[in-house]
Amino acid sequence: MGQDKRFLTVGGTSVFDRTLGVLERTFAETIVVLAEPVDSLDVRRCRVVYDLIPNAGSLGGLYTGLMASSQQRIFAVACDMPFLNPDVIRFMVSFDMTADVVVAELAGRFQPMHAVYSHKCLPFLQSMADRGDLKIQNLFLKEELRVAVLGSSELAALDLGLRSFQNINTPEDLARAERPIPDQP
């Protein structure tokens, strides 16, 4: 995008503020994981922690969030998803309480940064980071972990167009996010 996606606006509100608002209304504890301090970022009353594994991207952020959380399971989300849906989040969190990972697979692609992870993932994430294997999806292949995969059929009734999973990576994505959702027939 050529700029910090957290400060992009959709519907007149920054993507970060939209995300944080949904998370604060949905959870008792919200942790913001950053690679480094960002002076102009308003984190409200949220706890801020910094990457424990530098230069490990989302995998390092996920590891840090799990380490910092007082909960055994967390919902992890990227900062570039402007349409988070609390109903989808609550469904995913409660879907299978025995699962170490609850992740959506939509159009053949996993959504690792809109998923639920347990503390049991920590040693695997550490090992992956140590090896330079930063693709979170590879965590889902670990036989020692219980991974529950949700498809569009389980989620579509809760989220019209599955917009909760829409992220902004390009100017086209941003333009699409500003367009109204068409009515269902």
Buried (B, 14 or more C-beta within 10 A) or exposed (E): EEEBBBBBBBEEEBBBBBBBEBBBEBBEEBBBBBBEEBEEBEBEEBEEBBBBBEEBBBBBBBBBBBBBBEEEBBBBBBBBBBBBBBEBBBBBBEBBEEBBBBBBBBEEEBBBBBBBBBBBBBEBBBEBBEEEBBEBEBBBEBEEBBBBBBEBEBBEEBBBEBBBBBBBEEEEBBEEBEEEEEEEE
